[in-house]
Amino acid sequence: MVQEVSAIAAQEPRLNREITARECRLIGYDGSQLGIYPTIQALRIAEGEGLDLVEIAPTAAPPVCRIMDYGKFKYDQAIKAKQARKNQSKVETKEMKFRPKIDVGDYTTKKKHVLRFLDAGNKVKITIMFRGREMAHPEQGLSILERLAEDLKDTAVIESAPKMEGRNMHMLIAPLPAAVKKKREAKAEKTDKDAPDAGVEGKEE
């Protein structure tokens, strides 16, 4: 579900009445772009739904805030990250770079590379590179990260949620233990099938 891959800052973000900006670009619980709202009004909307208002991109102009169940999000991600770390051997971290206005073909190609890294048991750092005026629309990069996380939900877990660093937005994903185990079992099964039958002796004369 979309809310399971919600983007938040890697450090503890400002929540609800901790948010100091007068207005924000608001993203709904379902990931929809709601536009620019006075922060107090955005907070009322979140509270009306029994949810939290979370500042996910504080350096944007205006900051980007999202309506979510922050407690549930943190709990779910902690459980998934813990599972992802279990029984892992030495893991490399690969990187795949995207642009905010990437076309469908490039997105599909890069997603295949990410899947290949995950299948090999590696973590992948996803980087969205912003240039010039693109910095005013961090939600475009956020949308790509959420789309990728949703596409890979059966294969990967978000280990480090999206955060802005200068002109780039980063997210770290790791392969799900179940997916890695399944891959290893399939490889072992193929090896067994390809191996010669030890019980078959030489041709009888």
C-alpha positions in Angstrom: 0.0 0.0 0.0 1.1 3.6 -0.6 1.2 4.5 3.0 3.7 1.7 3.7 6.3 3.4 1.5 5.7 6.9 2.8 8.8 9.1 2.5 10.1 10.8 5.7 13.4 12.4 6.7 16.0 10.0 7.9 16.5 12.0 11.0 13.4 12.4 13.3 11.2 14.9 11.3 9.1 17.6 12.9 5.6 16.5 13.6 2.3 18.3 14.0 2.7 21.4 16.1 6.5 21.2 16.0 6.3 22.3 12.3 7.2 26.0 12.2 6.6 26.9 8.5 3.6 29.1 7.9 2.5 27.1 4.8 3.4 23.7 3.3 2.9 21.6 0.2 0.6 18.9 1.4 0.5 15.2 0.5 -2.5 13.2 1.5 -2.5 9.8 3.3 -3.0 8.1 0.0 -0.1 9.9 -1.6 -2.2 12.4 -3.5 -0.8 15.9 -4.1 -3.2 18.3 -2.3 -1.4 21.6 -3.1 -0.2 24.4 -0.8 -2.0 24.9 2.5 -1.5 27.1 5.6 0.3 24.7 8.0 -2.4 25.2 10.6 -5.1 24.1 8.1 -3.0 21.1 7.1 -2.7 20.1 10.7 -6.5 20.4 11.2 -7.0 18.1 8.2 -4.5 15.5 9.7 -6.1 15.7 13.1 -9.5 15.4 11.6 -8.4 12.0 10.1 -6.8 10.9 13.4 -3.4 11.1 11.8 -0.1 13.0 12.0 1.3 15.9 9.9 4.9 15.0 9.1 7.4 17.5 7.6 9.3 15.2 5.1 11.2 17.8 3.1 12.0 20.8 5.4 14.4 22.5 3.0 11.9 22.8 0.1 10.1 26.1 -0.6 7.5 25.7 0.9 8.3 22.6 3.0 6.6 19.4 2.0 4.4 17.8 4.6 2.6 14.5 4.6 -0.4 13.1 6.4 0.4 9.7 7.9 0.2 7.4 10.9 3.8 8.1 11.9 3.9 5.7 14.8 2.7 2.8 12.7 5.1 3.8 9.9 8.1 3.8 12.3 7.1 0.5 13.8 6.6 -1.3 10.5 9.9 0.0 9.1 11.8 -1.0 12.2 10.4 -4.6 12.0 11.2 -4.8 8.2 14.7 -3.4 8.7 15.4 -5.9 11.5 14.3 -8.8 9.3 16.4 -7.5 6.4 19.6 -7.5 8.6 19.1 -11.1 9.8 21.4 -13.7 8.5 23.0 -11.3 6.0 26.5 -12.1 4.9 28.8 -9.3 3.7 26.6 -6.9 1.7 27.7 -4.3 -0.8 25.8 -1.0 -1.3 25.2 -0.2 -5.0 23.9 3.2 -6.2 21.3 4.0 -8.9 20.7 7.6 -10.0 17.4 8.9 -11.3 16.3 12.3 -12.5 12.9 13.8 -11.3 11.5 13.9 -14.9 12.7 10.5 -15.9 10.8 8.9 -18.8 9.1 5.5 -18.7 11.8 3.7 -20.7 14.7 5.0 -18.5 12.8 4.2 -15.3 12.1 0.6 -16.5 15.8 0.1 -17.4 17.1 1.5 -14.1 14.5 -0.6 -12.1 15.9 -3.7 -13.8 19.4 -2.8 -12.7 18.1 -2.2 -9.1 16.4 -5.6 -9.2 19.6 -7.2 -10.4 21.5 -5.7 -7.4 18.9 -6.8 -5.0 18.9 -10.4 -6.4 22.6 -10.5 -5.8 21.9 -9.7 -2.1 23.2 -6.1 -2.2 21.7 -3.0 -0.7 20.9 -0.2 -3.2 21.2 3.6 -2.6 18.6 5.3 -4.8 19.6 8.9 -5.6 17.3 11.5 -7.2 19.4 14.3 -8.7 17.8 17.8 -8.8 19.0 20.6 -11.0 18.1 24.3 -11.1 14.4 24.9 -10.8 13.7 21.3 -10.1 14.7 22.0 -6.5 11.4 23.8 -6.0 9.5 20.5 -6.6 11.0 17.8 -4.3 7.6 16.0 -4.5 8.5 14.9 -8.0 11.6 13.0 -6.7 9.5 11.8 -3.8 7.0 10.4 -6.2 9.6 8.4 -8.1 11.0 6.9 -4.8 7.5 5.9 -3.7 6.7 4.4 -7.1 10.0 2.4 -7.0 9.3 1.2 -3.4 5.8 0.1 -4.4 7.1 -1.7 -7.5 9.7 -3.5 -5.4 7.6 -4.2 -2.3 7.8 -8.0 -2.8 11.6 -7.8 -3.1 13.0 -5.0 -1.0 12.5 -3.1 2.2 13.2 0.6 2.8 16.1 0.6 5.2 16.7 4.4 5.2 13.7 6.5 4.2 14.1 9.4 1.7 15.9 12.5 2.9 17.3 15.6 1.1 21.0 16.2 1.1 21.9 19.4 -0.8 20.6 19.0 -4.3 20.0 15.2 -4.0 17.3 13.1 -2.4 18.4 9.6 -1.2 16.7 6.4 -0.1 18.4 3.1 0.9 16.7 -0.2 0.2 17.7 -3.7 1.1 16.6 -7.1 -0.2 13.9 -8.9 1.9 15.3 -12.0 3.6 12.5 -14.1 2.2 13.3 -13.0 -1.4 17.0 -13.8 -0.9 16.2 -17.2 0.6 13.9 -18.0 -2.2 16.6 -17.1 -4.7 19.2 -19.2 -3.0 16.8 -22.2 -2.8 16.0 -21.9 -6.5 19.8 -21.7 -7.3 20.5 -24.8 -5.2 17.7 -26.7 -6.8 19.0 -25.9 -10.3 22.5 -27.0 -9.2 21.1 -30.3 -8.0 19.3 -30.9 -11.2 22.4 -30.1 -13.3 24.7 -32.4 -11.2 25.4 -35.9 -12.6 23.7 -38.8 -10.9 26.3 -40.2 -8.5 24.4 -43.5 -8.4 24.8 -44.2 -12.1 27.9 -46.3 -12.9 29.7 -46.8 -16.2 27.9 -48.5 -19.1 27.5 -52.2 -18.7 29.5 -54.2 -21.2 
